[in-house]
């Protein structure tokens, strides 16, 4: 068994994932991403003198719901593109960039709508999140690549336990 960051560098062959795995992967990502969004919104609004936990939670909640669907669709598209291929770090990077373009644009639009202004605050939120989530998403992708297919389904749905 390979441990730590060494495991993240391994090339894994991308097999057909079940819809359940994609949904669980989406839930795990949205939990991480929503926490990051709430913290980023809180940080940016506090730094600019408009500290608002309410806005941070509202933006995080809206993002969770909308981006969960977008993430699932993005995941299934990449699923078709990478099936039965060895997934390199470069491909994970490409997938990360494609998601960040979609997600950062959505963050700007959602933040601007909730804050009722598409000004520098919404832009700072989107740009800050661009960097924090770029790293988080890449690591999340590499971790999910080392989880064996079928094991998640077995864990949740195996009747033999």
N, C-alpha and C positions, 0 to 999 in steps of 0.2 A: 504494500500500500504506500502510495506517495503522499507526503504531507505538505502542508503549507503552500507557499507561492510556487514551489516547484511543480505542484499539481496543476496550477493555473496555466503553465506553459505547455502542457501536453496537448498534442493534437488529438482530437476525438473525431470519430466518424459519426456524422450526423445521420441518424436513423429517423424514420417516421415517428414523430411524437404523437401521443394520443391527445385528444382535445382536453382531457382531464389534466394532463401534465401541463399543457399550455395555460389552462385556467389557473392551476396552482402556481405556476411560474409568474403569471400575471398578478395574482394576489400577493405573492411574496415581494415582487418588484414594487407594486403600488404601496405596500406597507412601508417599505424603505423610502420610496420617492415622496410619498405624502408627508412623512416625518420630516424629510429634508425640506420640502416646500414650506411647511409651516414654520420651521426654524429660519429659513431664508427670508420669508415674508416678515416675520417678527423682527429679525435683525435689520433688514432694510428700512422698515417703517420706523423702528426705534432710532436708528442712526439719522434718519431725515426729520426726526422730531414729531412724527405722527404715529407713535407706538400703538399698535392695535392687534391684540390677540384675537379679537372677533373677526377681523379681516383675514388674518392668517388662517384661522380654522375654516372660514367660509371658502377661501381660495383652495385650501387643501382638500376640502370635501368635494367641491365642484370638480377639481382636477382628478380626484380619485375616480369618480363616476365616469367622466368623459374619457379620460386617458386609459382607463381599464379596457374599454371597448377598443380604442385606437391601438393599444398595446397588443391586445389579442389578435387583431387583424394584421398588424405588423409582424407579429410572431408567426402567424400562419403563412404569410407571404414568404418570409425568410425560410420557413420550414420547407416549402416547395423548392426554393432556390438551392438549398444546401443538402437536400436529401441524398444519402449514400455517398457523400463526399467527406474527406478529411477536413475538419474545420481548423483553419490556421488562425494565428493571432491577428493576421491582416484582415481576414474575413470577419472576425469578431469586431475589429476596429471599424470596418465598413458598416457593419450592422449598427454599431454604437453611434456612428456619425449620422446614419439615416434616421435613427430614432431621435437623436438630439435635435435635428432640424425640425422634425414634426413636433416634438414635445416642447421645445423652447418657444416655438411660434405659438403653440396653444397656451403656454404659461403667460406669455405677454398679453394675449387676447383676454384670457380669463382674469388676470390681475388688473388689467385696464378696465374691464367691465365691472369688477367688484369694487375697485377703488374709484370708479366713475371718472377716470382720467387716464388717458394713454400718454402719460408724461414720463419724466425720467425715473420716477419711482417704479413704475411697471417695467420699464426698460432695465433698471438695475436688478430687479427681482429676476427677470428672465436671463440676464447675462451672468449673474451670480450662480443661478441654478445651472446654467450651461456648463460651468466648470465643475461644480460639485457633483452633479449627476453624471457627467461624462465618466468620471472615475468610478462612481458607484455602479453605474450600468455595466461598464466593462467587466468589473469584478463579479457582478451578479451573473453575467453571461458565462464567464469562464467557470464559475462554481457550478452552475447548472449543467454545463457540459460534462463535468466529472461525475454527476449523479447518474447511476445506471438506469437506463430505460426499463420500465416495468417494476422497479423496486418501489416507486412511490405508490403505484396502483396496488401492489401487493400489500404495502403497509396499511393503506386505508381500507381496502376492500377484501382482503384475504380472509376467508371464513374459517381457516384451520387454526386460528389463534386461540 
